[in-house]
Amino acid sequence: MTERCTATSCISRLLFALAPGRVNTVAMDFAKFGSGRFNGVSHNARMIIFPIGTDRAQRRKPWMNIALIAVNLVVFIYTRAGFSGVGAGPFGLLAGTEHFLLYPDYPKLYQFITYQFLHQDLSHIFFNMLFLYCFGNNLNEKLGHVGYLAAYLAGGILAGLGHVLVSDAPTLGASGAVSAVTGLFLALLPRTHIRLFIWLIFYLDVWEIPAIWFILFSVLKDVLQSVLGFGPHVAYAAHIAGYAAGFGVGMLLLLSNLVQRDHYDLLALLQRWQRRREYEATVAGGYDPYRPAIKVAKDPTAPQPAEVMDPQVASLHQQITSLIREHNVPAAAAAYLALKQRDPRAVLAAQDQLDVANQLYVEGKHPLAAEAYEAYLAMYATGPLKAASGAQIDEVMLILGLLYARYHSNMPRAIELLSQVQDRLTDVSRREMVASELARLRSAS
């Protein structure tokens, strides 16, 4: 049985899992740096919780992530003095391998790589590799093998730098790199759900919670434990630096379009939030095109708005559709303008046409936005396609009337549109707003 949690229940359940007296150490903690170590569950423990995967389908084998896990395991077996019978050095490592740790007092360049593959004990490597498996597989598929390897190593290097800046204790472990992978996951796949294994006495279950809540909770926990001085032998600075490095790299990849965008990434969420804020400020109580409730249900049997033979026009149509599905609406709007130059009569599918018109509005390109809205009305406000658009027509007429009234200085068309839609509005505040706008326009004319 898999149980999916709401945002509130996710936080409360994580707090419950970490409540005093319930567990000595919860498996959701990252394995620690230095001489810090995962202590397991105490004899009076009542609950353990740790991630076992995500709900995101894996289409390709994550060979690079598997290789990283394998290398960590091989290095761990080779460097453990207990496995070889040779004398032990610091942290129980094989004598002669201690120079591969990262020493803040006199760091060597190679140590920023080698320390990432050393671990203190079985619990240290087990939980690091468990988290790497859970978060790394999806990222390996998204970034490709070379890109993922570069992100992993760079995250570990930056995490090591964070440790060197604030500590003088030598350190080892993949926790910094794994934290970077987690931060990268937050930027690229925040809407993915994390599957958590739950064991509470006789209760066994799997919960699913949004990755964004799980990761933010982990970051906050490390920050608080660092500030409050918990775990003096734990390199919290490396954890926090790893989170920040991974998140920063992820946002940079999104902003530079070096990674394929989709509806799961954080930048898409932030852009929709920003567009909504700007739009609400613009229309101040008028039509909001980004409400989920007003999405158009597409009729697969409906005819296409226009049939074109020009291959460049067909290619632009396909490009716009792909960009909108990837939530790259600014690029879709730019491609739409190129399409209109090639074919002035071109009209997109209903929701795509609205998405592009909304984007042009937000960008302040009011004449172009007005043309896009007018094209929508011309195609979908009359004839057999009107039924598929439903109440959307009135909404578009409202926003187009406001656009003409406030930004495009076309008062006759504004009065025409607002007069048509006024009596059909069911919301009292909207009717009052339209009446006020019409009174202002008529007095000005």
Summary of the structure (lengths in Angstrom):
residues: 445
radius of gyration: 28.1
end to end distance: 66.5
largest distance: 95.7
contacts: 1459
relative contact order: 0.09
helix: 61%
strand: 7%
